[in-house]
Amino acid sequence: ESCQKSLDSYLEGKRNKFPRFYFVSDPVLLKILSQGSDPDSVQDDFEKLFDAISRVTFDKADRKKIVKIKSVGGKADEVVDLSTPVKAEGNIEDWLTALEAEMQRSVRRECKYACHDTGLVYNGMTLLDFSNRYIAQVALLGIQVIWTVDFQEALEKMSREKDKVIMGTTNKKFTQMMTDLVGICLTDLGSKMNRVKFETLVTIHVHQRDLYTEIWRKVKEHRVKDHNDFEWLKQTRCYWKTDTEHALIQIADVEFTYQYEYLGVKDRLAITPLTDRCYLTNSQALGMYYGGAPAGPAGTGKTETVKDMGRTLGVFVVVTNCSDQHRFRDMAKIFKGLCQSGLWGCFDEFNRIDLEVLSVVAMQVESITAAKKAGTKTFMFPGEVAPIRLNTAVAYFITMNPGYAGRQELPENLKVLFR
């Protein structure tokens, strides 16, 4: 028993240093820690700790220096060069923390270059060149930035300078982008990964073009006046702020900073009006420091919508399937991991958890909510002896499908913490 206790506190110490260890089980963590001195043998475990890093590439000369991260899909892979190589030496939790920070710095660097290039698209650079120059998630962010900037500019010019033709000109540009993207998809793209990348660009841009057409119709009917209209503000809008060098995503009056997690090449949801409403509701909940709680029958895409929203904001979403076997210590582990790493947690079928566990979870969530509202750097988590760090980017969502057997009604003190 004393062995188990000291092992637990040893693992807890490691998890505090690299919070993503909270999301792997004790046996897996022990395996990773035991291989710490041989970085090459940890290759298979990156997928458990990061959203899309499947392998890392070491320097040819120095086998302890990580120079590239990559996401492998089928026969092809997508590679990101790290701005500065990471030395895989010393304690594994230390160099994994360095790798995480470097990954975010490198993706941010790519975003910066891409957002500077967005002005060149159709001014001497084709859409194909732009998309091929950058990794999938950055090319996607670029296309969203182009759409936001052009759309907003069109609305501003229309209202301020009474420019009658600007809406039509902008519409032509968006339609041209659509035609180009579809044209690219009809050619041989060389690999499945590349195909997914361009199909994702099409999926997102179809939605953007439809939104534009719809708002343009409302402009003609004099229902939308300018860029301060709610019809425009409620959309998911992406900007690049040159003064802070950050990508910002705004939904209504809530602003998120892009988190630069490397996301690899993944399919994205086809966005429906319901998805838009879900984004709006979830972002409002996060803006008020609450959690989100999509409910609905099985298989309607509650979890996928949360994951997709996370991808829009460059966040790694950790999904937990809840069951009546979950104890409050398991939940505490996940929440501590989320708080310290600033990731998003999605708890699937949350109302399967036993009632007595749920009431403890309510206390845990309440402590995080209070800390986020107060804007503190550290806070006391229930059951901990020392305060733990708080990364304010943390968010949590619960999905529920009402009306199934074996489901609990959520306690009132938990309900009020979700929207």
C-alpha positions, -999 to +999 in steps of 0.1 A: +000+000+000+028+024+009+045+015-024+013+023-043+010+056-025+046+067-033+042+056-069+010+077-072+027+108-058+057+102-081+034+100-111+014+130-099+046+151-098+054+141-134+018+150-144+020+184-128+051+192-148+036+180-181-002+182-177-010+162-208+002+131-189-031+134-170-049+120-201-029+087-202-033+058-178-007+049-151+007+019-171+011+040-202+027+068-183+052+044-166+061+030-200+067+065-214+088+075-183+109+043-185+118+051-221+127+087-214+164+083-220+158+069-255+137+095-273+133+073-304+113+047-285+087+073-275+077+078-312+046+056-308+033+075-278+031+110-293-003+103-306-016+099-271-003+133-260-008+155-290-037+159-314-017+152-346+020+146-340+025+110-350+063+111-354+092+135-349+123+137-370+157+139-353+187+157-366+210+135-388+241+146-368+226+149-333+202+120-326+189+139-295+177+170-314+141+171-327+140+193-359+106+184-374+072+172-363+050+153-387+015+138-391+014+106-410-017+097-430-015+066-452+015+068-475+020+106-472+029+128-443+027+165-435+058+180-420+063+211-399+098+224-394+104+236-358+116+272-355+144+261-331+152+224-326+143+208-293+169+189-273+154+155-262+176+153-232+171+151-194+137+144-179+111+134-205+084+157-191+108+187-195+116+182-232+080+173-240+070+206-225+096+223-247+083+204-277+047+215-270+058+252-267+079+249-299+051+232-318+028+262-310+056+287-319+062+270-352+025+268-361+021+305-351+051+314-374+033+296-403+001+315-395+019+348-395+035+342-429+002+329-444-018+359-431+007+382-446+003+363-479-035+365-479-033+400-495-014+385-524-040+359-533-054+369-568-028+397-568+000+377-583-005+345-564-029+317-573-051+300-547-033+267-555+002+282-548-011+297-515-026+264-504+004+243-514+028+266-496+012+260-462+001+231-440-036+222-441-047+240-409-028+272-418-041+272-454-076+269-440-071+297-415-058+318-444-089+312-465-111+321-435-091+353-429-094+363-466-132+358-464-136+378-432-114+407-443-131+410-478-166+405-464-161+432-437-145+456-461-174+452-486-199+459-458-179+489-446-175+504-481-211+498-489-224+517-458-197+544-456-189+553-491-222+542-506-203+519-530-230+501-550-208+476-568-185+464-540-208+436-529-210+423-564-173+425-569-166+406-537-192+380-546-173+374-579-141+369-560-156+343-536-173+325-565-139+325-583-123+310-552-150+283-551-145+275-588-107+273-584-109+250-553-133+227-570-111+227-601-081+217-579-101+188-564-108+174-599-071+170-606-048+143-594-035+156-560-009+128-555-019+116-521-050+110-500-038+135-475-036+163-501-071+154-512-085+157-477-067+190-474-083+205-505-117+189-499-117+205-464-110+239-480-140+233-503-162+223-474-154+255-454-156+278-484-189+265-496-203+276-462-186+309-465-199+316-500-235+306-489-233+330-459-221+358-482-250+352-507-275+351-478-263+384-462-260+400-497-297+392-502-306+408-469-285+439-479-306+442-511-338+440-489-323+467-467-323+443-437-285+446-432-271+481-430-233+478-422-206+457-406-221+462-371-252+443-380-259+412-359-263+391-390-226+396-397-214+397-361-229+363-352-207+346-378-174+329-369-149+356-380-111+351-382-086+380-381-049+384-379-039+412-354-005+426-366+002+444-333+000+413-311+009+389-340-020+366-330-049+351-349-082+360-333-115+343-338-146+363-329-181+350-326-206+377-317-190+397-288-167+368-276-131+368-288-108+338-287-070+337-294-061+309-318-042+282-298-018+270-325-020+233-316-008+213-346-039+196-360-025+177-390-048+170-419-083+162-407-118+162-423-140+190-411-178+191-406-200+204-433-215+234-415-253+237-412-274+265-397-276+243-366-238+241-363-237+279-365-262+282-337-243+257-317-210+277-322-228+308-311-243+292-280-210+275-270-190+307-275-214+327-254-212+301-226-174+303-227-175+341-228-194+339-195-169+313-181-194+285-182-191+251-199-212+241-230-238+214-229-251+202-263-280+177-258-298+155-284-303+120-296-274+096-303-255+102-335-266+137-342-230+151-340-228+167-306-193+156-299-182+162-335-195+198-333-175+205-302-143+189-318-149+209-349-152+241-330-120+233-312-103+228-345-115+262-357-098+277-327-066+255-330-073+237-298-067+200-289-101+186-277-098+156-253-128+134-255-138+112-225-165+086-228-183+086-194-198+056-178-212+046-144-177+032-136-163+067-135-152+077-100-146+113-088-108+107-088-109+099-125-128+130-132-104+151-110-074+137-130-090+149-163-100+183-150-065+189-135-050+180-168-073+204-187-068+233-163-030+232-164-027+225-202-054+249-214-070+222-235-107+215-241-125+185-226-156+169-240-174+145-217-195+122-238-228+109-223-221+128-191-254+118-175-243+082-173-221+090-143-235+081-109-253+108-089-229+108-060-199+112-084-217+141-102-221+161-070-184+160-064-178+169-101-200+199-095-176+211-068-146+205-091-162+224-120-173+252-097-138+258-084-125+261-120-154+285-130-147+307-099-109+308-107-116+317-144-140+345-133-114+358-109-087+356-135-062+340-111-030+322-122-033+294-096-063+281-076-072+254-050-087+224-067-109+203-043-089+175-027-055+190-035-030+202-008-013+228-030-028+252-055-026+242-092-019+263-123-047+277-144-044+282-181-074+304-190-079+288-224-094+258-207-130+249-216-152+219-210-183+205-226-207+178-217-229+160-242-261+143-231-288+122-248-319+124-226-345+097-226-323+066-224-324+041-196-297+044-169-293+081-173-291+105-143-308+138-140-280+163-134-279+179-099-290+216-099-256+229-086-240+213-117-266+224-142-260+261-134-224+257-145-232+247-181-252+264-208 
